[in-house]
């Protein structure tokens, strides 16, 4: 038996908690999907007990959590991105007027909607003796995400999910993967900062984290004790960090002044057609550095850590906008 038979499949639910047919395969790097179980116990005075009685302890299943972490590919990432961002728009791209579309530009953005869409996530786990067992997680809703890029690494996307239940009775789906897809590499990344002038701005690391502000522990004295759909109960928070070599005090001064800046990270992939490339672009119109002082070292160049917080400019512009150009026609 081989671990190569393991798979992670996604499907979009029409109704929260009702299993969808999972067909889209994603090349996750780890299996972190775990059921959350608490045990209800009852104990009182009773002669003759050696320990807690066996009929005084019951398991209470309260859904669970899981993550999907992967290298972001030039095709196939739309459904996963759409599970995190609540606004999705698209437009076909043509190489020249009168020609058929050769690619689609998807735009994923933050907005004020209650919560992201619900998914079914099926994890096919290989058995030692052969074959796989399908663990079907229903009522799967994204609660957080991380987008990160380092030197010598691919662009990585990780989404954290809450789920309502996990079933063993659903048939195993057949995962479908893009016919052609490659990761976005670190050498394809460019990061631009507006609102400050510095000698050089060439980060060696970029990370963006999002907490979607969902209340995931919605249990009621009904529905068999199962949790209900998560909804937004807090203001979402988006934070990130940059790592740069220390060159001058401009970035440090932007931090101590509380300057409002703009940041754009762009990955330009292979050419699809004249003037059209595979693309990922993250736009953060308003950020503010939250630190910190440069740090010298005996074995490295002086570094300028730049943690930042994403803010709402108040003009209706999305706080975070991600553009994805791909040959896919649907997310």
Beta strands, then each sheet from edge to edge (+ up, - down):
strand 1: 7-12
strand 2: 24-26
strand 3: 34-41
strand 4: 57-71
strand 5: 87-94
strand 6: 101-109
strand 7: 118-126
strand 8: 132-150
strand 9: 156-163
strand 10: 165-167
strand 11: 189-194
strand 12: 205-211
strand 13: 214-215
strand 14: 231-232
strand 15: 237-245
strand 16: 261-273
strand 17: 276-289
strand 18: 303-310
strand 19: 321-326
sheet 1: 2+ 1- 7+ 8- 9+ 4- 3+
sheet 2: 2+ 1- 7+ 8- 10+
sheet 3: 2+ 1- 7+ 8- 12+ 15- 18+ 17- 16+ 11-
sheet 4: 2+ 1- 7+ 8- 12+ 15- 18+ 17- 19+ 6- 5+
sheet 5: 13+ 14-
end
